[in-house]
């Protein structure tokens, strides 16, 4: 499968995050989403990675299939959770051998889940800054790291949070992708803080289309992302009205991204949740267009 060319004067670049499937049905959904979104020609697609061998194996399988069956550029997630440095380094070398040149380096959440206390392994990487340095010691990879416009829930203040991002950059990170947010002023203030701290790598906003407002509100509360009251009111009464909810979600997400473009942002990372239709609609609103096959294009012009 090869993505079609994209005709766009929007100046907008996108990337997409997927997660590895747990079942055959989920794998079908994932590959439908990849095929649906590939014509948007993302700069890269990332595949998440959790603690535990089975998750790592599914991530590796998904990355290998993307490399074998598409023209997309995959970025493999890595975390420090439940693995020694030697084990992580071996995973990195395996990815490199399959052709992966881009990693998303994360500390990872506690095995107790979001909100649990993270305890690093004595023989492991303690945080993302150490993980980035470990990656750079193996090869000159492209490395994306996380950033938190409303600060990480475990950070006592913004100064501490920005300092950790600076350590990741100093270790070799080449891009930061933010936690999702819904207030663009919050993102802009965060970027200003980072620039004042001497952080000049691209800071790419992470965009979360709202497939299910109740679920994303619950998750936002756990990870410290605020939801403005005016946004919550837009979804009032739509709990059982999926069609209208989808229209409202697409409209809001497009508004958010278009406002960010007016503030000078051109790159966006979408957390797809392996669901393509809403993300595709938003990309269309933003001006991204898949080119028609040659024969269809001639017919349309006739």
N, C-alpha and C positions, 0 to 999 in steps of 0.2 A: 504494500500500500504506500503510495507516495502522495503527499499533500499537493493539491492544486496550487497554482499561483494565486496570490491575493492582489486584487486591484483596490488600492486604497490611497486616498490623499489625506487621510486623517492624521498621519504622523504618529499614530499610536502603536506601540509594541506590546504584545501580550505574552504571558507564559501561564501554564496551567499546572495545578497540583492534582495528582491522583493518588489513590491508596490501593495496595495490592488486594485482589479478591480472595475471599475465604471459601467460596463455593463456586460450582460450575455456573450457576445462574448469575452470581455476582461478576464472574469473569466475562460473561456475555454482555452484561451492562457496561462494564469497564471498556470493552473493545468497541462497543457501539459509541461510547462517548469519545474515545480516541479518534475513531473514524469520522465522527461528526465534527470534531473540533480541529482536526489536522489541517483542513483548508485555510484556517486562520493563520497558518504559518507561525506558530509560537516560536519565540527565541529558544525556549527549552520547555520540557515537561518534567516535573519532578515527581518522584514516587516515594511515598512515606515509608517509614521503617520504625518498628517498635522493638521492645525488649522481647527476647525469646527466639529460639532457633526457627520455629515454623514461620514467624513473621518475616524474618530475614530471608528465608528461602523463597517465600512468595514475592518479596520485593526483588530479589535477584532474578527470579524467573520472569517477572514483568519487565524488568529492565532489558533482559536478554531478548525478549520477544519484540519490544519496541525497536531495538537495534536491528533485529533480523527482518522485521516485516514493515517497517516504516522508514521514512526519511527524517523523522523527528530526532532532536538532540535530547537525550535523557540526562537528568541530574539525579543522582542517587542520594537519598537521605542517609545520614549516619548519626547515631547517638552514642553517648558514653555509657548507656545503661546496661548493667549486667554483662559486662565483657571486659576482659583485660586489654591492655594496650596491644599485646601481641595478637589477640584475637581480632581486634578492630583493624590492625594493620594488615592482617591476612585477608580480611574482607576487602579492604581497599585495593590490595594487589590483584585479587580475583576480578574486581570490577575493572581495574585498569587493563587487565588481560582481555576482557571482553570488549574494550573500546570506550569505556566511560572516562570522560575527562572533566566532568563537572560534578561537584558534591555539594549537598546542603548539610552543613555541619552544625549539629545541635547538641546541647547537653542532654536533652530528653527529660521527660517527666518521671517522677517517682513511680515505682511499680505499683504503688498504692493508688495511682491515678492522679489526675489534675488536682492540685491542692494538698497532696501528700508531701511529706518531708523527703527531700532527695538526699540520699546517702551514697557518695561515690564509692566504688570498689577501691580497696587499698592498692591494687595492681592495675587500676584502670586510669583513663583520662578523667580528671576531676571536673572539667568544665569544657565549654566549647572553645575557649581560647587555646587550651592545651590540645584539643582535637584538631584545630586548624593548623597549629604548629606541627603536629604529627603528620598531617596530610602533606604539608609543604616539604617535610623531610623525606617523603617518599617520592614525590614528583611535583612538577609545577602545575598543579591542577587549578581550574577555576573553582572558587569556593564561595558559596553564598552562606550567609549566617542570618540568624533571627534578630529582629529589633522590635521594641515594644513602645509604641507611641504613648501608652498610658502606664508605662513601666511594668516590668515583670512583677507578678504578685509577690514574689519572694524578696524583691529589692526594697530596702528600707526607704530609699528616696531616689529621685531622678539622677543625682550626681553619681551614686553608686551604679545605677543602671547604665548610664552613658559611659562610665569608666570601663565597665565590662565590654561594651561594644568596642571601645577604643582598643582594648587589649586584643580583641578578635581581629580587628583591622591591622594592628601592629604585627600580629602573628601571620598575616597573609591573606585575610579575607578580601574578596574582590567585589562583593555585592552584599547588601543587607536587604532582607525581605521582611516587612513588618507583620506583626500580628494584625488580624483584621480590626477595623475600627469603623465607626459610622459618623464621626464628626470630623470633617476635614480640617477645621481649625486646630484640633488636637494633633493631627499629623503634621501640619505646618509648623506648629510650635516645637514639636519634637525634632524635626529636621533642623530648625534654627539652633536648638540646643546642641545637636550633633556637630553642626558646622563650627559653632563657637569652641567646641572641644577639639577641633582639628581633624574631624572625620570627614573625608571628602569622597569616599566611594559612593556609588549610586545607592540611594535608599529607596527601594521599590515598595509602593504601597500594596499590602495584601488585601484583596477584595473578596468578601464573602457574600455571594448572592444568597438571599434569604429564601431558601426552599421551605423552611418550616420555622415560623417566628418563635414559637414556644421553645423548640429545641435550641435554636441559636441564642435565645435570651438566657436559657439555663447555662449553656456553655460559656457565654460571654461573662456571666456572673462568676463562674469558676476561674476564668483566666484574667479577670480584671479589665475587661473591655466594656465601656459604658454604652448604654443604649438611650439616646435622647427620648424624652417623653413624646415629642412630636412624631418621632418615627414609630413608637409603639402605637400611637393613636391611628396611624395609617392602616395597621393590621387588626384593629378592633373589629370583632364580629366576623372575621374571615377564617376562623378555626376549621370549619367544615366546607369552605368554599375554595377549593384548590385552584380553580381556573382564575377567579378574580385575584386570589393571593399571588399567583404567578405573574399576572399583569402588573400588580402593584410592586412586586419585588423587582421586576425588570425595569420599571419606570424609575424607582428609587436608585437602583444600582447604576443605571445610565446617568442619572442626574449627578450622582456622587463622582463618577469618573470624569464626566464632562467638566464639572467644577474643578476637579484636580488638574485637568489639562489647561484650564484657564489660569491656574496658578503655576504653570510651567512644567507639570509632570507629564511624561510621555510613555513611561513603562509601567505595566500593571501585572500583578500576579494574582490569578484567580484560584481560589480554593473551590474546586468543582464539586467535591463530594461524589465524584464519578457520575455526575448527572449533567448531561451536555446541553439539553434544550434551552434552559434559562441562560446559561453562559453564552450559547450561540446567539440567542436573541439580543443579548446585551452587546456582543461584539458587532452585530449587524447595525444596531443603533449607533454605535461609535464610528461607523463608517468602513469597517472591514468587509471586504467582498471577495468571495471565492470566484476565480475566473471561470467562465464557462468553457467546456471543451471546444476546440476549434470549430467543429461543425455547427454546434449550437450557437456559437458566437456569430458566425457568418449568417445563419438563419435569422438571428435576432436583428442583425443590421440590415437585412434585406428589406 
